Amino acid sequence: MAAGILTWAIEVDPRLADATVLGRQAGWRPTRHSPRVELENVGGTPCVHAYGPGGICVTVSWGVAEDVLELLDR
């Protein structure tokens, strides 16, 4: 998997072909203090950001979905 990621990164930016890999790390998805659920106007179109629950996505997904609907109903 790591080799595939590096291959993809080099395709995106060929300068990475000569880069030195300093290490590899795997773990939980990045988290925030609390999930971000925020409405932003992007070129006149409502865009709801809903991310950041880390490894508890399934646990909080229904609440996040309700918050998204509430934002869009305003």
PATITI-7463 format. One record per atom (N, C-alpha, C, O, CB): atom name; x, y, z. Coordinates in Angstrom, 2 decimals, always signed. Atoms other than C-alpha are relative to their C-alpha. Glycine has a CB too. Layout:
! PATITI-7463
[site 'CA' [X Y Z]] ...
***
This chain:
! PATITI-7463
[site 'N' [+0.82 -1.18 +0.00]] [site 'CA' [+0.00 +0.00 +0.00]] [site 'C' [+0.87 +1.25 +0.00]] [site 'O' [+0.60 +2.21 -0.73]] [site 'CB' [-0.94 -0.01 +1.20]] [site 'N' [-0.88 -1.17 -0.06]] [site 'CA' [+2.80 +2.41 +0.88]] [site 'C' [+0.65 +0.27 -1.35]] [site 'O' [+0.79 +1.43 -1.75]] [site 'CB' [+1.07 -0.19 +1.08]] [site 'N' [-0.62 -0.17 +1.31]] [site 'CA' [+4.47 +1.80 -2.48]] [site 'C' [-1.00 +0.60 -0.99]] [site 'O' [-0.64 +1.44 -1.82]] [site 'CB' [+0.53 -1.35 -0.53]] [site 'N' [+1.04 -0.54 +0.87]] [site 'CA' [+1.17 +2.51 -4.25]] [site 'C' [-0.23 +1.47 +0.25]] [site 'O' [-0.40 +2.25 -0.69]] [site 'CB' [-1.29 -0.76 +0.18]] [site 'N' [+0.19 -1.41 -0.36]] [site 'CA' [+0.73 +5.78 -2.37]] [site 'C' [+1.16 +0.84 -0.54]] [site 'O' [+0.96 +1.92 -1.08]] [site 'CB' [-0.12 +0.17 +1.54]] [site 'N' [-1.17 -0.73 +0.49]] [site 'CA' [+4.27 +6.83 -3.24]] [site 'C' [-0.03 +0.12 -1.52]] [site 'O' [+0.29 +1.17 -2.07]] [site 'CB' [+1.31 -0.70 +0.46]] [site 'N' [+0.11 -0.04 +1.46]] [site 'CA' [+3.74 +5.92 -6.91]] [site 'C' [-1.00 +1.07 -0.43]] [site 'O' [-0.73 +1.85 -1.35]] [site 'CB' [-0.41 -1.38 -0.56]] [site 'N' [+1.02 -1.00 +0.32]] [site 'CA' [+0.57 +8.01 -7.01]] [site 'C' [+0.53 +1.42 +0.25]] [site 'O' [+0.33 +2.32 -0.56]] [site 'CB' [-1.28 -0.24 +0.84]] [site 'N' [-0.53 -1.32 -0.34]] [site 'CA' [+2.31 +10.94 -5.29]] [site 'C' [+1.01 +0.46 -1.05]] [site 'O' [+1.04 +1.64 -1.40]] [site 'CB' [+0.65 -0.02 +1.40]] [site 'N' [-0.99 -0.34 +1.03]] [site 'CA' [+5.14 +10.83 -7.86]] [site 'C' [-0.69 +0.36 -1.30]] [site 'O' [-0.22 +1.24 -2.03]] [site 'CB' [+0.98 -1.16 -0.21]] [site 'N' [+0.76 -0.35 +1.21]] [site 'CA' [+2.59 +10.87 -10.68]] [site 'C' [-0.56 +1.42 +0.11]] [site 'O' [-0.61 +2.16 -0.87]] [site 'CB' [-1.15 -1.01 -0.23]] [site 'N' [+0.54 -1.34 -0.22]] [site 'CA' [+1.05 +14.00 -9.13]] [site 'C' [+1.10 +1.04 -0.06]] [site 'O' [+0.92 +2.11 -0.65]] [site 'CB' [-0.73 +0.07 +1.36]] [site 'N' [-1.12 -0.95 -0.02]] [site 'CA' [+4.42 +15.69 -8.56]] [site 'C' [+1.30 -0.78 -0.20]] [site 'O' [+1.86 -1.31 +0.76]] [site 'CB' [+0.04 +0.80 +1.35]] [site 'N' [-1.19 +0.79 +0.31]] [site 'CA' [+7.39 +14.04 -10.30]] [site 'C' [+1.24 +0.36 +0.80]] [site 'O' [+2.17 -0.45 +0.90]] [site 'CB' [+0.31 +0.13 -1.45]] [site 'N' [-1.16 -0.39 -0.83]] [site 'CA' [+9.84 +15.98 -8.09]] [site 'C' [+0.15 -0.92 +1.21]] [site 'O' [+1.23 -1.01 +1.81]] [site 'CB' [-0.14 +1.45 +0.47]] [site 'N' [-0.07 +0.90 -1.16]] [site 'CA' [+8.98 +13.47 -5.35]] [site 'C' [+0.76 -1.29 -0.29]] [site 'O' [+1.07 -2.04 +0.63]] [site 'CB' [-1.40 -0.34 +0.46]] [site 'N' [-0.69 +1.24 +0.37]] [site 'CA' [+10.74 +10.68 -7.27]] [site 'C' [+1.36 -0.12 +0.70]] [site 'O' [+1.80 -1.23 +1.00]] [site 'CB' [+0.19 -0.07 -1.51]] [site 'N' [-1.31 +0.02 -0.65]] [site 'CA' [+14.06 +11.65 -5.66]] [site 'C' [-0.07 +0.29 +1.49]] [site 'O' [+0.96 +0.41 +2.16]] [site 'CB' [+0.91 +1.01 -0.65]] [site 'N' [+0.16 -0.32 -1.42]] [site 'CA' [+12.62 +12.36 -2.22]] [site 'C' [+0.37 -1.20 +0.86]] [site 'O' [+0.23 -2.35 +0.44]] [site 'CB' [-1.44 +0.45 +0.31]] [site 'N' [-0.31 +1.04 -0.97]] [site 'CA' [+13.76 +10.39 +0.79]] [site 'C' [-1.19 -0.21 +0.92]] [site 'O' [-1.71 +0.74 +1.50]] [site 'CB' [+1.27 +0.36 +0.82]] [site 'N' [+1.10 +0.32 -0.92]] [site 'CA' [+11.03 +8.62 +2.75]] [site 'C' [+0.60 -0.07 +1.40]] [site 'O' [+1.46 -0.90 +1.67]] [site 'CB' [-0.72 -1.35 -0.40]] [site 'N' [-0.55 -0.07 -1.35]] [site 'CA' [+11.72 +9.50 +6.36]] [site 'C' [-0.64 -1.01 +0.95]] [site 'O' [-0.05 -1.35 +1.97]] [site 'CB' [-0.19 +1.39 +0.56]] [site 'N' [+0.67 +0.97 -0.86]] [site 'CA' [+9.22 +7.05 +7.83]] [site 'C' [-1.41 -0.25 -0.49]] [site 'O' [-1.91 +0.41 -1.40]] [site 'CB' [-0.02 +0.48 +1.45]] [site 'N' [+1.38 +0.33 +0.32]] [site 'CA' [+5.80 +5.51 +7.65]] [site 'C' [-0.75 -0.13 +1.32]] [site 'O' [-0.20 -0.58 +2.33]] [site 'CB' [-0.11 -1.32 -0.86]] [site 'N' [+0.80 +0.09 -1.21]] [site 'CA' [+3.00 +5.69 +10.15]] [site 'C' [-1.44 -0.27 -0.39]] [site 'O' [-1.93 +0.29 -1.37]] [site 'CB' [+0.12 +1.29 +0.86]] [site 'N' [+1.41 +0.28 +0.23]] [site 'CA' [-0.50 +4.31 +10.28]] [site 'C' [-0.72 +0.13 +1.33]] [site 'O' [-0.12 -0.09 +2.39]] [site 'CB' [-0.22 -1.41 -0.63]] [site 'N' [+0.74 -0.13 -1.25]] [site 'CA' [-3.22 +4.90 +12.81]] [site 'C' [-1.41 +0.45 -0.27]] [site 'O' [-1.92 +0.33 -1.39]] [site 'CB' [+0.69 +0.97 +0.94]] [site 'N' [+1.36 -0.49 +0.12]] [site 'CA' [-6.61 +6.35 +13.44]] [site 'C' [-0.06 +1.18 -0.93]] [site 'O' [+0.93 +1.88 -1.15]] [site 'CB' [-0.56 +0.38 +1.36]] [site 'N' [+0.20 -1.19 +0.82]] [site 'CA' [-8.06 +8.94 +11.15]] [site 'C' [+0.15 +1.23 +0.86]] [site 'O' [-0.11 +1.19 +2.06]] [site 'CB' [-1.39 -0.03 -0.68]] [site 'N' [-0.12 -1.24 -0.78]] [site 'CA' [-7.38 +12.53 +12.18]] [site 'C' [-1.35 +0.36 +0.63]] [site 'O' [-2.41 +0.13 +0.04]] [site 'CB' [+0.51 +1.15 -0.88]] [site 'N' [+1.24 -0.39 -0.69]] [site 'CA' [-9.91 +13.84 +14.65]] [site 'C' [+0.08 +1.47 +0.39]] [site 'O' [+1.13 +2.10 +0.34]] [site 'CB' [-0.24 -0.89 +1.25]] [site 'N' [+0.12 -1.35 -0.53]] [site 'CA' [-11.09 +17.15 +15.96]] [site 'C' [-0.58 -0.13 +1.40]] [site 'O' [-1.01 -1.21 +1.80]] [site 'CB' [-0.89 +0.93 -0.93]] [site 'N' [+0.61 +0.01 -1.33]] [site 'CA' [-12.30 +18.11 +19.42]] [site 'C' [-1.44 -0.48 -0.09]] [site 'O' [-1.91 -1.25 +0.75]] [site 'CB' [+0.06 +1.41 +0.65]] [site 'N' [+1.35 +0.46 +0.32]] [site 'CA' [-15.78 +17.63 +17.97]] [site 'C' [-0.14 +0.07 -1.51]] [site 'O' [+0.59 +0.83 -2.15]] [site 'CB' [-1.12 +0.86 +0.73]] [site 'N' [+0.13 -0.05 +1.45]] [site 'CA' [-16.96 +16.98 +14.41]] [site 'C' [-0.32 +1.41 -0.49]] [site 'O' [-1.02 +2.17 +0.17]] [site 'CB' [-1.09 -0.97 -0.46]] [site 'N' [+0.33 -1.28 +0.62]] [site 'CA' [-17.08 +20.00 +12.13]] [site 'C' [-1.28 -0.19 -0.80]] [site 'O' [-1.33 -1.03 -1.71]] [site 'CB' [+1.17 +0.53 -0.91]] [site 'N' [+1.25 -0.03 +0.77]] [site 'CA' [-20.61 +20.59 +10.88]] [site 'C' [-0.32 +1.48 -0.18]] [site 'O' [-0.83 +2.14 +0.73]] [site 'CB' [-1.19 -0.80 +0.73]] [site 'N' [+0.06 -1.44 +0.21]] [site 'CA' [-20.67 +24.02 +9.30]] [site 'C' [-0.46 +0.29 -1.43]] [site 'O' [-0.07 -0.40 -2.37]] [site 'CB' [+1.37 +0.65 +0.26]] [site 'N' [+0.50 -0.42 +1.30]] [site 'CA' [-22.47 +25.73 +6.42]] [site 'C' [+0.87 +1.12 -0.55]] [site 'O' [+1.19 +2.08 +0.16]] [site 'CB' [-1.47 +0.46 +0.09]] [site 'N' [-0.78 -1.04 +0.66]] [site 'CA' [-20.43 +27.77 +3.95]] [site 'C' [-0.64 +0.27 -1.36]] [site 'O' [-1.10 -0.65 -2.04]] [site 'CB' [+1.50 -0.43 -0.16]] [site 'N' [+0.51 -0.38 +1.31]] [site 'CA' [-21.62 +29.68 +0.89]] [site 'C' [+1.18 -0.02 -0.97]] [site 'O' [+2.13 +0.75 -0.81]] [site 'CB' [-0.70 +1.41 +0.04]] [site 'N' [-1.08 +0.12 +0.98]] [site 'CA' [-19.43 +28.68 -2.06]] [site 'C' [-0.56 +0.40 -1.37]] [site 'O' [-1.23 -0.40 -2.03]] [site 'CB' [+0.60 -1.45 -0.04]] [site 'N' [+0.47 -0.48 +1.29]] [site 'CA' [-20.19 +30.78 -5.12]] [site 'C' [-1.51 -0.03 -0.13]] [site 'O' [-2.04 -0.30 -1.21]] [site 'CB' [+0.60 -0.82 -1.09]] [site 'N' [+1.45 -0.01 +0.01]] [site 'CA' [-23.85 +31.04 -4.18]] [site 'C' [-0.64 -1.35 +0.25]] [site 'O' [-1.87 -1.47 +0.28]] [site 'CB' [-0.47 +0.52 -1.31]] [site 'N' [+0.50 +1.34 -0.26]] [site 'CA' [-24.18 +27.32 -3.47]] [site 'C' [+0.31 -0.39 +1.44]] [site 'O' [+1.45 -0.27 +1.88]] [site 'CB' [+0.61 -1.03 -0.99]] [site 'N' [-0.28 +0.43 -1.37]] [site 'CA' [-24.60 +26.04 +0.09]] [site 'C' [+0.87 -1.25 +0.01]] [site 'O' [+0.59 -2.22 -0.70]] [site 'CB' [-1.31 -0.26 +0.76]] [site 'N' [-0.91 +1.14 -0.15]] [site 'CA' [-21.78 +23.68 +1.06]] [site 'C' [+0.09 -0.30 +1.49]] [site 'O' [+0.47 +0.57 +2.27]] [site 'CB' [+1.43 +0.30 -0.62]] [site 'N' [-0.07 +0.37 -1.40]] [site 'CA' [-21.96 +21.79 +4.34]] [site 'C' [+1.24 -0.84 +0.23]] [site 'O' [+1.42 -1.89 -0.39]] [site 'CB' [-1.27 -0.77 +0.44]] [site 'N' [-1.18 +0.76 -0.42]] [site 'CA' [-18.68 +20.65 +5.88]] [site 'C' [-0.45 -0.90 +1.14]] [site 'O' [-1.01 -0.42 +2.13]] [site 'CB' [+1.19 +0.95 +0.44]] [site 'N' [+0.38 +0.94 -1.06]] [site 'CA' [-19.29 +17.54 +7.95]] [site 'C' [+1.08 -1.07 +0.08]] [site 'O' [+1.03 -2.08 -0.63]] [site 'CB' [-1.42 -0.64 -0.26]] [site 'N' [-1.11 +0.95 -0.13]] [site 'CA' [-16.12 +15.75 +9.02]] [site 'C' [+0.65 +0.13 +1.36]] [site 'O' [+0.35 +1.05 +2.13]] [site 'CB' [+1.03 +0.22 -1.12]] [site 'N' [-0.82 -0.12 -1.18]] [site 'CA' [-13.76 +15.08 +11.85]] [site 'C' [-0.35 -0.88 +1.18]] [site 'O' [+0.25 -0.71 +2.24]] [site 'CB' [-0.02 +1.34 +0.44]] [site 'N' [+0.29 +0.81 -1.18]] [site 'CA' [-15.35 +12.45 +14.08]] [site 'C' [+1.01 -1.12 +0.24]] [site 'O' [+0.90 -1.85 +1.23]] [site 'CB' [-1.37 -0.60 -0.12]] [site 'N' [-1.00 +1.04 -0.19]] [site 'CA' [-12.36 +10.14 +13.62]] [site 'C' [-0.60 -1.39 -0.04]] [site 'O' [-1.40 -1.69 -0.92]] [site 'CB' [+0.73 +0.21 +1.30]] [site 'N' [+0.44 +1.38 +0.00]] [site 'CA' [-13.03 +6.53 +14.52]] [site 'C' [-1.40 -0.24 +0.53]] [site 'O' [-1.83 -1.39 +0.64]] [site 'CB' [+0.93 -0.79 +0.79]] [site 'N' [+1.36 +0.19 -0.54]] [site 'CA' [-16.51 +7.17 +15.92]] [site 'C' [-1.07 +0.41 -1.00]] [site 'O' [-2.19 +0.76 -0.62]] [site 'CB' [-0.18 +0.80 +1.28]] [site 'N' [+0.93 -0.45 +1.05]] [site 'CA' [-18.17 +7.98 +12.57]] [site 'C' [-1.37 -0.65 +0.12]] [site 'O' [-2.39 +0.05 +0.10]] [site 'CB' [+0.57 -0.29 -1.37]] [site 'N' [+1.29 +0.70 -0.04]] [site 'CA' [-20.87 +5.32 +12.84]] [site 'C' [-0.79 +0.41 +1.23]] [site 'O' [-2.01 +0.56 +1.18]] [site 'CB' [+0.21 -1.52 -0.03]] [site 'N' [+0.66 -0.35 -1.25]] [site 'CA' [-21.63 +6.27 +16.42]] [site 'C' [-0.72 +1.34 -0.08]] [site 'O' [-1.83 +1.49 +0.43]] [site 'CB' [+1.00 +0.02 +1.13]] [site 'N' [+0.56 -1.35 +0.02]] [site 'CA' [-22.27 +9.94 +15.68]] [site 'C' [-0.66 +0.37 -1.33]] [site 'O' [-1.13 +1.50 -1.48]] [site 'CB' [+1.07 +1.00 +0.32]] [site 'N' [+0.46 -0.34 +1.35]] [site 'CA' [-23.43 +9.73 +12.05]] [site 'C' [-1.43 +0.52 -0.05]] [site 'O' [-1.73 +1.45 -0.80]] [site 'CB' [+0.12 -1.20 -0.89]] [site 'N' [+1.39 -0.46 +0.04]] [site 'CA' [-27.15 +10.13 +12.76]] [site 'C' [-0.12 +1.42 +0.54]] [site 'O' [-0.87 +2.22 -0.01]] [site 'CB' [-0.91 -0.95 +0.81]] [site 'N' [+0.03 -1.36 -0.54]] [site 'CA' [-26.58 +13.22 +14.88]] [site 'C' [+0.59 +1.01 -0.96]] [site 'O' [+0.07 +2.11 -1.11]] [site 'CB' [+0.75 +0.05 +1.32]] [site 'N' [-0.62 -0.89 +0.98]] [site 'CA' [-24.27 +14.74 +12.29]] [site 'C' [-0.97 +0.22 -1.16]] [site 'O' [-1.12 +1.35 -1.63]] [site 'CB' [+1.34 -0.58 -0.52]] [site 'N' [+0.97 -0.13 +1.10]] [site 'CA' [-26.87 +14.03 +9.56]] [site 'C' [-1.14 +0.94 +0.39]] [site 'O' [-1.58 +1.75 -0.42]] [site 'CB' [-0.56 -1.38 -0.39]] [site 'N' [+1.07 -0.91 -0.46]] [site 'CA' [-29.55 +15.78 +11.63]] [site 'C' [+0.49 +1.44 +0.02]] [site 'O' [-0.24 +2.35 -0.37]] [site 'CB' [-0.49 -0.40 +1.39]] [site 'N' [-0.57 -1.35 -0.01]] [site 'CA' [-27.27 +18.78 +12.10]] [site 'C' [+0.13 +0.56 -1.42]] [site 'O' [-0.13 +1.74 -1.65]] [site 'CB' [+1.38 -0.01 +0.69]] [site 'N' [-0.12 -0.44 +1.39]] [site 'CA' [-26.61 +18.94 +8.34]] [site 'C' [-1.37 +0.42 -0.53]] [site 'O' [-1.50 +1.48 -1.14]] [site 'CB' [+0.60 -1.13 -0.87]] [site 'N' [+1.34 -0.34 +0.46]] [site 'CA' [-30.34 +18.89 +7.58]] [site 'C' [-0.48 +1.31 +0.61]] [site 'O' [-1.09 +2.14 -0.06]] [site 'CB' [-0.98 -1.12 +0.33]] [site 'N' [+0.40 -1.23 -0.67]] [site 'CA' [-30.94 +21.61 +10.14]] [site 'C' [+0.66 +1.22 -0.64]] [site 'O' [+0.02 +2.25 -0.84]] [site 'CB' [+0.36 -0.06 +1.49]] [site 'N' [-0.71 -1.11 +0.66]] [site 'CA' [-28.29 +23.82 +8.52]] [site 'C' [-0.61 +0.31 -1.37]] [site 'O' [-0.76 +1.48 -1.73]] [site 'CB' [+1.49 -0.34 -0.15]] [site 'N' [+0.54 -0.20 +1.35]] [site 'CA' [-29.78 +23.30 +5.06]] [site 'C' [-1.44 +0.52 +0.02]] [site 'O' [-1.88 +1.15 -0.94]] [site 'CB' [+0.06 -1.30 -0.78]] [site 'N' [+1.39 -0.46 -0.12]] [site 'CA' [-33.33 +24.02 +6.27]] [site 'C' [-0.11 +1.47 +0.36]] [site 'O' [-1.18 +2.07 +0.22]] [site 'CB' [-0.72 -0.81 +1.03]] [site 'N' [+0.04 -1.41 -0.41]] [site 'CA' [-32.38 +27.50 +7.50]] [site 'C' [-0.25 +0.91 -1.17]] [site 'O' [-0.32 +2.13 -0.99]] [site 'CB' [+1.29 +0.40 +0.67]] 
***
